[in-house]
């Protein structure tokens, strides 16, 4: 016990405790041996004891977004695990021995008696808790940003993958198709074609080019029958590669009656050459169109990305809320397209507002992403906007399971989350709350099963709202 007394006298929390009280406390405490790697307490468990580290090191970490985030490494003389006892709440983090460690354990009653006996101990503990909360929030906010960046990056990569694959696939095929088309064209040029025949065939080419871009929608049975008929006709008329030409000719809208007409109007050796030429040209045109579509789609995504992040623009600018919402949907499309229906009820007369555009997009992202998670990827999200002078109002509503009434008042608090342990930091909606209030606006939630609606009010005139508030700087964060 004497060792405990001498040790605790050097710990700030116990330094001002009268010696008799300290001796009595040391007679009641428990010593804990924690081998390296062993857990001391687990996030989410009920806190029954606080600890003072005598020897060794204890890592404090929190699971957020499926990853372990190290909050601190506590050393000899540090007090840990006290917060859960003081607020009678589950542990907000886990503790694990990094090295072979010895700790002194205090029960809730012993800790309360210490604080009642020593005002200095109470002040010391208050300072410790405040400092730790600030440090934990900073680390978790950084982790939240990195997790959001990961979601953002995954979404963009997913959206760019399809068009970039189409471009790559088209470019890869282009060389062989161009070579084949040149051979077909050279063979065609050697034929003796009259001006009337050339005019007739040019009309067919133009019609076939348009048909190639929008082939008729045929069911599998009908398409199969048409391809078989064309293949038989081509074989009978000694046209090579009939099995390869037939599907392409169906796409061009050709049938056996049309081929009969072509045979009658072309030189005897002209039909096979023309058919190969027209198919090669249509294939080439299709590839160029596919490459162009892919490149255009990538340009659209990059434009949405730049607008979403407001790259190369001032921090405050005139913001189109509809554009921000739509760009957010582009970023989250990889999550939405699995089964989420988006309904837009936009006010066509909605004015632009002065705002931090990229930060507002973070608000839309947090709320919509939470809604998708709550609905487990399947449901309906409605986006509404309205102008109610002097406010611009945005509503984001989902038909998910809802938020329990007893916790709706806490959802904007830091570290509060309704997600399973380790699936979130509890900072997404807190960050959204702070961003909205930074704009001198307000955000509220109304929820019941089948309907959760977030309502955001933003002033149209940012500077006027700032002056009315009397603030020289944006409003402070909620904590």
Secondary structure, 3 states (H helix, E strand, C coil): CHHHHHHHCCCCCCCCCCHHHHHHHHCCCEEEEECCCCEEECCCCECCEEEEEEECCEEEEEEECCEEEEEEEECCCCEECHHHHHHCCECCCEEEECCCEEEEEEEHHHHHHHHHHCHHHHHHHHHHHHHHHHHHHHHHHHHHHHHHHHHHHHHHHHHHHHHHHHHHHHHHHHHHHHHHHHHHHHHHHCCCCCHHHHHHHHHHHHHHHHHHHCCCCCCHHHHHHHHHHHHHHHHHCCCCCHHHHHHHHHHCCCCHHHHHHHHHHCCCCHHHHHHHHHHHHHHHHHHHHHHHHHHHHHHHHHHHHHHHHCCCCCCCEEECHHHHHHHHHHHCHHHHCCCEEEEEECCCCCCCEEECHHHHHHHHHHHHHHHHHHCCCCEEEEEEEEEECCEEEEEEEECCCCCCHHHHHHCCCCCCCCCCCCCCCCCHHHHHHHHHHHCCCEEEEEEECCEEEEEEEEECCHHHHHHHHCCCCCCCCCC
